[in-house]
């Protein structure tokens, strides 16, 4: 039953991305074009997402389990370190070059947009590199 609920939540998220126009790379490029014809609609969508996130995290911090009964796993450190900054920089540059962030890229890929498929493949490759570089080495030393 959990997978069915997860599917419908993901479907709702995808429909929201489609309705807001966030699967259109032109929206992202227009948002980043601050010296030209700036399009503030992405900022409004992000602002709405931040408001939902603030509410959701406020509720989550008071719970020990998810609404579906699983253990609650929230981030437990707030350090801003070199890895975070480099990761954010790579993420932002990739987003700006491709015109997609991860959610809209997956939705647009599902709609057959080949550029989104390339972006999603690059995103998955980056996740694999991170996973491999974060694993403990043979002698027990963590590679960073």
N, C-alpha and C positions, 0 to 999 in steps of 0.2 A: 504493500500500500504506500510505503514511503516513496518508492520510485515513481509511482503515479503522481503523487503530490509534487515531487521534485520536477517531474516533466512539465506539469501544468504551470508551476512557478516560472520555469525557464521559458515556456511558451509565452506567458504573460510578459516577461521581460523582453523577449524578442519582438512581440507585437508592439510594446511600448517604444522600442527603438525604431521600428518601422514607422509608426505613427508620428514620432517626433522628427523624423527625417534624418536621424543620426546614422543611418546606413549609407547616406550619400556623402562620399568623400569631399564633395564641393562644400558641404557645411563646415567640415573641419578646416579646409583650406581657407574658406571665407572667414572663419573665426580667427585664424592665425594671420590673416592679412590686415594687420592693424594700420598700415600706412595706406591702404587702398579702400576697397568697398568692404569694410568690416561688417561681419554678420554676427550679432550678439546672441543668436538663438541657442548656440551651444552652451554659452555661459548660463542661460536660463535653465536649460536641461540639467546642467551640472549642479546649479544651485538647488534645483528641486531634488536631485539625488542626494546632495549633502543634507538637506533637511530631513529626508526619509532616513538616511543613515544615522543622523544624530538621534532621532527618535528610536530607531531600531537598537542602536548600541546602548542607549539609556535603559531600555527594557531588558536587553540581553545581560547587562551587568548585574541585574537583580535576580537572574535565574541561574540555576545549576544545570538545567537540561534544556534542549531545544524544544520547540513546540511539537516535534515529532518523537520526542523521548530520548534522543541521543545525548551524549555528554556535550556540554558547552565548551568550546575551545576558542578563547579570545586571545589576541596578542598580549604578551606579558612584559614586553620591554618597549621603551620609548626612545631608545638611542638613535641618534642621527649620526651614522658612521660613513666611512668611505664607500662601503659596499652599497648602502642605501642610496647615496648620492650618485654613484656611477650607474646603478640600475635605473634610477629615475631619469637620468640624462639619456641613457640608451633608449628607454621606453618613450620618452618625449620626442626624441629625434625620429625614432621609427614611426611614431604616431603622426608626426608632422609630415614626414616624407610620403607615407602611404595614404594618409587621409582617413585612416581607420584607427580606432582603439579596439581592444580585444573583443568586447561584446558585439559591437556592430560589424566587425570583420567576420565573425562566425555566422552572424545572421545573413550578411550579404553573400558570404560563400555559399550558404545553403540556398540562396536565391540564384546562384550561378554566376556571380561576379568573379571573373578570373583573377582580378587584382586582389580581391579579398582572400582568395585561396592562397596566393603567394604570401600575403601578409600573415595569414594564419600559419602557413608552413614555417615562415621565418620566426614567428612567435613560439611555435612548438619547438623549433630548433634551439632557440634561446633558453627555453625552459629546460630542455635536455642538457645543455651546456651547464646551466646553473646547478641542476641536480647532480651531474657528474663531478663538478668542481667542489660541491659541498659535502661529498661523501668522505668519510675517513679514509686515509691512505692505508696501505698494507701494514705499516708499522704503528698505526694508531694515531698518527698526526693528521689533523684536519687540514685539508688543502684549502687555502683561501686566496 
